[in-house]
Amino acid sequence: MTQPLFEMIDVDVAFHLKDGSYKALDGISLEIEPNEIVGIVGESGCGKSLTSLTMMNLLHRTSERTAGTMRLKGNVLDEQTDWHQIRGNEMAMIFQEPMTALNPLMTIGKQMTESLKQHTNLSKIERQEKAYAVMREVGLSRVETLYRSYPHELSGGMRQRVVIAMALINEPDLIIADEPTTALDVTIQAQILHVFKSVMTKRQSSLVFISHDLGVIKEICDRVIVMYAGRIIETGTVEDVFSQPKHPYTKGLLQAIPTYSKRGTPLYTIPGTVPPLQDRKNGCLFVDRCGERMPQCIVDRPFTTGEHGHYASCHLMYEEDGVNAVDSTRKCPQNI
């Protein structure tokens, strides 16, 4: 067994609101292996982006990590960690909207080389040449011109490639991409996904790819983590989760994917909405929206069970396995 590149172990994140503190992430445990692409999926409000911000220690001042441990290459990450050294160097993040990620008042070249200036001793000419090379690597042309351009002079697809290049320029071990293709049309989206796959393979880096689009996750990822209301409710290889989903929520997400065979018929939708922070209680948080709920779902939080790397947190799993629903010995020691 190789050491995981990145680990989160029983991490809680709370928001401090006027009427009290509420858990937004609840017992998050995951591992990212070297040279692995992991997808995180779920509806808006499920905690995907908050998980990524927690990984990078970029939480808003109204929230904090209240429990759990994070490790990068075996080293504990906490408030004593030199995050300025880690961010942009060992770990990098690609945010959702490239126009907000780029400073409109600075040239592309200046923004690209900022991280090199902070983390390396390269000369100005060497930083420029490195920027040219990385821009070409992500499929940009006329890089000398682009280097002197401003963000508003680039198309959406070009801006997204620039943001990817900025994340890659210091050759980090782990890149976190938060819905990087959401604002792009289908053709550009396909090109960006190809860039991710080819660059990650070439560099043997790991990627956490956050998306609400299961089709994109299936296209690019090795493994998928399904989140709901601040908890991980299922995880496994893309092949296992897509072909044999265990949790009713995962089944609903897959059923809602538009396909050619469903053309002309109303798309399936999961009834209800993700519960707000103030309404998240004991038991299964999906209970009010689940058509397969049982009495114990209301009062007992489901433990995690499964095998061969495919795990889910659902009382139905205990019924299938013949396991007592409150038997904590069945809880998966890792990944969830």
N, C-alpha and C positions, 0 to 999 in steps of 0.2 A: 504494500500500500504506500503510495506517494503521499507526502504531506499536502493538504489542501492549500491552494494559493491564498484563499480568503475564507474566513469563517465568521458566522454570526451564531451565537449560542444563547438561546432564551432571552432575546433582546426585547425589552419593552420601551416604547416611546409614549410619553404623555403630553397632552396639550393642557396648558394652564389657562382656563377660561374664567370669566367673572364669577360663574356659579360653581366653580370647582375644577379639579383635575380629572381628565378622562384619558384612558388608554386609546391611542390611535394605532399602535403596533402592539400585539399581545403574544409574547413568547415566540418570536421569530427565530428560527434556527435554519441555517442553510450553509452549504459548502460550495465553493467554486474551485474546480480542479484546474491545474495548469492546462493550457491549450484547449479550453472548453468554451462552448457558446451556450449560455443558459438563458432561457426566456422566462420572463415574469409576466403573467397575464391576469386579467380581472377587470371588472367594471371600474368606472370613475368612483373614487372614494374608498377603494379596497385597500389602499396603502402601498401601491406599487412605487409611485414617485417618492413617497416618504421613506420607503425602504432604501431607495438609491441615495437620497440626501443623508440618511443616517450612516450609510456606508462611507460617505465622503465627509462626515462630520460637518454638514452644512445646514443644520437644523435652524429654524427661525427662533428668535429669542423667546417666543411664547411656548416653545416645546423643548423637551429634553429627554435624553436617554436615561431612564430610571432604573433599569436592571439589565443584566446580561453582559456578555463579553464579545468583543470583536478581535480577530487576529488577521494579520497580513504576513504570510510566509512564516507563521509560527510566533510572530511578535505581537504582543497585546497592543491594541489601539485604544487609547484613552485620552483624557484631557492633558496629560503630560507628554503626549506624542507630538513630535514636530510635524504638524499637519501641513505647514508650508512646504516642507521638503517632500512630503508624500504626494500631495495633490499636484497634478500636472507632471509628476516625475515617475512615481511608481503606480499611481492610480490616476485616471483621467475620466472626465465626464463630458458627455455630449448632451446638451439640453434640447428640449422639444422644439423650440422655435428659433431658427438660425438668425433671424433678424434681431431678436432680443439678446442673443448670445454674442453678437458682434457689436462693437462700439461704432456707431455711425460716424464719429468724428476722427477715427484713426484709420490709416491705410491697412489693407489686408496684410502686407508684409510686416508692419510694426506689430500688429496683433499676433501674428504667427510666431515671431521671434521673441516675444516677451518672455515666454516660458524658458526658451533656450538661454536668454540673458540671465534669468534667475538661477537656473540649475546647472549651467555649464560654464566653462571658461573659453568658449569659442569666440573668435574675433567676429567683428561685424560682417566681414566678407564670408566667413565660414558659416555664420548663422543664415545668411542670405542663401547660400548654396544649399544648405540643408533644407530650407523652406522650399526652394525650387524642386528639390528631389522628392519631398513628401507630397507636394501638390501634384506632381506628375504621377506619383504612385496611386493617388486617388482618382486619377483620370482627368485632371485638369490640363488644358493646353494654354499656350501663350502665357506661361507662368510669369515671365518678366513683366508683362503688362499688368497682369492680375496683381502682382506684388505691389504695384504702385496705385492700384485702384481702391475705391471706397466701397463699402457693402452695398449701397444703393445702386451701384453700377453693375451688379451681378444679378443673374437670375436666381430663383429659389433653389434650383438644383445645384448651381455653382456655389451658392452660399453654404448649403449643407455639406458639400464636399470640402469646403474651406474649414468648416467647423470640425469635420472628421480629421482633416490634416492637422489642425491645431492640437487635437487630442493625441494624435500619433507621433508628433514631432519629437518628443522626448523618449519614445519607445517604452511606454509603460507596460507593466506586466498585466494590468487589468484595466479595461475600459468599460464604463457604464454608459449605455445609450438609452435615454429616456424618450421613447416614442419619436425616434429621429426621422421617420418617414411620414408622419401623420399629415403634414401640410403639403405634401407633394403629390402630383398626379401619378397615375398607375405606371406610366412608362418610366418616369424619373425614379419612382420608388423601386422598380425592378433594378435599375442601374445602381442605385445606392446599396441595395441588398447585395448585389454582385461585388461591389467595392468592399463591403464588410467581410464577406466570405473569403475573397481572395487575399485581402490584406491580413486578416487574422490567421489564415493558413500559412502565409509566407512568413509572418513574424512569430508564429507560435505563441501569440498572446491570448488571453482569455477575455471574453466579452459577456457582459450581462445586458441583454436586450429586452427592454420593457415595452410592451405594446398591448393594446386592447384588441388587436387584429390577429386572430388565431391562424389565419392563412399565412401571414408574415412569419409568425413563430414556427410554423411547420416547415417553411421554406429554409430558414437560416439556422435553427437551433438544434443542439444535440439533446438537451434536456429542458423540461419545462416545469415551472413552479406556478401553481394556481393559487391566487390570493383572494380572500373574501373577508371584508370587514376587519382588516388588520391582522388576519391570521392566515397562515399557509394551510390550505385544506387538501391539497393533493400535489404530489410531485412524482416524476418518473421520466423515462426517456420519452422523446416526442412520439416515437412509434407506439409505445405502450399506452400513453395517456390518450392519444388520438384514436387508437383502435379499440382500447378497452378501458374507458373512463370509469372510475370507481365512485366518485362523489356526484350526487345529483346536480350540484351547481356546474361542475365540469360538463356533465351530460347536456345541461341546458345551453351552455355556451357553444358547444359543438353543434347542437341542433339548430341554433340560430344563425349559423354560417350560411350565407346565400350560395346556392349552387345552381347549375344549369337545370338539373332535374326538378328544382323547386320553382322554376320560372312560371309566372302567372298565378302563383298561390301565395297567400299571406305568409310572411316569415314568422317563425316561432319567436315569441318573446317570453322571457322569464317574468312571471308576475311580480309586482311589487318593486321595491327599491332597496338599496343597501341601507341598513339602519344607521342613523346618525350616532355620533359618539355617545350622547347622553342616554341612548336607548339600548346600548350593548350590555347585555346581562349574562348570567350563567347559562349553561346549556349550549346548544348549537345555534349560532347566530343566523343561520340560513333557515331556521325552522318555520318562520312565517311565510316563506316563499316556496317551500318544498312540498311537492305532491306525494312524497314517500315518508313523511314525518311519522314518528311514533311517540308515545307518551314520554319516554325517557329523553327524547330530544329537547324537551322544554326545560328540564332541570339539570341534566347531566352533560357536562362538556365532553365530547367524544375524544378518546385517546386515539393515537395514530397506530395503524396496523398495516401490514402488507409484507411483501417479500420481493426479492430480486430487484431492488432499487425502485419499486413502484409502491408508494405509500399514500394513504388517505386517512383523513380524520372524519369518520362517519359511523354512526351506530349501525348502519346497514352492513358495514364490514364485519362487525362482531357477529351479526346474525349469520353471515355467510361462513365465517370461520368457526362458529360455535364457541365464541369467546364471550365471557361476561363483560357487559358494557362498562363496568367500573374497574376492570382489572388493569391496573396501571403497569403491570409487568409487560403488557403488550405494546407499550409506547415505544416508537422507533427512537433509537438512541441518537440518530443524526438525520440531517436533511430537513426534518420538520421539528 
